[in-house]
């Protein structure tokens, strides 16, 4: 106790010194632990997320160059050239930063070695030659400069823009000193060889080079000059002709570059395609140009095949740089390179194209097939795994955007499509018309039109992958790939169908195929297309019991508006291969589901085979109606074309306009024909509808040429006659008969067809007014002055009375 009494009472309390220190710390401002990112850092972060932004790359480069920090310049240009390899404008600006100080020339030379060999750019090679001549100014280093020129011309000497390099090389050789006769002769021989090579290439200055060569040879020897010029003339003329064609092709491919800023060349960077009309036109022009180059317009002989290959190779290198994100150009480059025997280089082209376009089906499938042909199966597996990962990432990003859009719409008071399409089935349970109803849980993707399309394409990649596995490594490999697909939440129903049919056709195993279909039914039981495929498969293998059980099991799960294809598919089977009692029972069930269908429709469907509907054609008169319509239209055309007996032209309001030329519609890039803007005639037969997709899948292709079944929905109303056309339609249908003299008829018959005309189009009314107002002078009287032509749509010109023309014929002047 005594010891405790000796302990001071305030030792557990902070001293005044500690309190003063704490107050000082409390009053001091806290340091900013998170520095504010600079504009350069913000641009780098933005480009990591969205690297396909040319404008952001330009701002990044400008920011780095304006900072003057060599590390930023090096980092920004390296990142840019990784995204846009072989961009010569960026390479020139990059190297230029290391040419300002002789101490950094070593790094500039390293960049030249890195860029030059694979670059087809004349600008970059010209920049390199300028550097070489700047460094090698001593007379003892002339041979280095000469070799540099030869080195450059071997790579880009066939380019039409390399004419100034040829001219500089000639001037360099001409300026060389020759102290002896032998050296002078060597100098003249070198000049002659360079001239002879240059004048046979379609260079922009090939004509001036030809004139220089002619003067050069005449100064040496007029006799030998005539021989040399005569020998070179055919190749030179071919080069001049090719140059004109080349300029026509290339002028549309390279638009004028933007003006340079701050004495720096503007960066020319390709953008992601949108495939609008202008871009599709540009792709077509590139394809035409590349095919033209492949056709050997210079008519080089077999001994110069290496020159031709080098020329086309450089053209394709320029094409894939400028059209970096158009995979069709990459595929053309691969195909041509492979065709000339450069297989390794062709594979390198595909790899570069896939690096630029990682989600390209075209390049990935081509690369996988090329590797499969080389028996590099492990690499093929790696390619497909990487490709599927890219597609999966794109699907997940699209899913996030779709969810964000749905959330935004819901917050603004709109009802989502999935909620709006909810219906009640016959069993009283709720169902929606979405094709992904069973995938509402978190591990199943939602349904949007774009997402469904991308998901189907994703399934195509798995299907092609399974085909490779079966071809290269057997059924076991394809089953392993399908096993991976089953664990993938993005796998669509098409993969299950493809796997089942592969088992059936390649392994002749119905049981395995049926089990795969059944597994798919657990996931895609609400997909009407999948159920139709499964039902068709069971029918095709003659498994009637399971087919009937499948139909009865799933038909009640679909609302009537979606179940109709399923009813029709089973009805066709029952009508063809079932007994009469079963067909009548099924017909009764269909009548209960679809009470608005006329009885004659269901009865006629029981008696149709391959689209031949004799009941509609004969008993209901549809064949005769079509024949009458066709005859009426034929007579109307013949009456219009054969009316040639009129004494004068009718008033302008009744003049029949000349029939328009047939519209030869051009295909767009996808191969479809554009829709015509003309309205269909009231009496024209309805357009032929294609055979339903389900029958196309399971019936032979050769049987699809029969006429389609008639539209029963329009026959059940006591076959009421077609309503009469409106007044303006009757006016259009009624042929206006205009007869013209026989000589004019003969003249019109001698004219070429309308399809041969490709010139300007004149307004018919203005042309007719010009003819009406033309005054033909007679031989015995002075013609009155021509009247002022009326405006389009005004009154007809006045009648000037009869006149007597040449030959004594009389008529009326209009």
Secondary structure, 3 states (H helix, E strand, C coil): CHHHHHCCCCCCCCCHHHHHHHHHHHHCCCCCCCCCCCHHHHHHHHHHHCCCCHHHHHHHHHHHHHHCCHHHHHHHHHHHHHHCCCCHHHHHHHHHCCCCCHHHHHHHHHHHHHHHCCCCCHHHHHHHHHHHHHHCCCHHHHHHHHHHHHHHHHHHCCCHHHHHHHHHHHHHHHCCCCCCHHHHHHHHHHHHHHHHHHCCCCCCCHHHHHHHHHHHHHHHCHHHHHHHHHHHHHHHHHHHHHHHHHHHHHCCCCCCCCCCECCECCCCCCCCCCCCHHHHHHHHHHHHHHHHHHCCCCCCCHHHHHHHHHHHHHHHHHHHHHCCCCHHHHHHHHHHHHHCCCHHHHHHHHHHHHHHCCCCHHHHHHHHHHHHHCCCHHHHHHHHHHHHHHHHHHHHHHHHHHHHHHHHHHHCCCCCHHHHCEEECCCCCEEECCCCHHHCCCCCCCCCHHHHHHHHHHHHHHHHHHHHHHHHHCHHHHHHHHHHHHCCCCCCHHHHHHHHHHHHHHHCCHHHHHHHHHHHHHHHCCCHHHHHHHHHHHHHCCCHHHHHHHHHHHHHHCCHHHHHHHHHHHHHHHHHHCCHHHHHHHHHHHHHHCCCCCHHHHHHHCCCECCECHHHHHHCCHHHHHHHHHHHHHHHHHHHHCCCCCCCCCCHHHCCCCCCCCCCCCECCCCCECCCCCCCCCCCCCCCCCCCHHHHHHCCHHHCCCCCCCCHHHCCCCCCCCCCCCHHHHHHHCCCCCCCCHHHHHHHHHCCCHHHCCCCCCCHHHHHHHHHHCCCCCCCCCCCCCCCCCCCCCCCCCCCCEEECHHHCEEECC
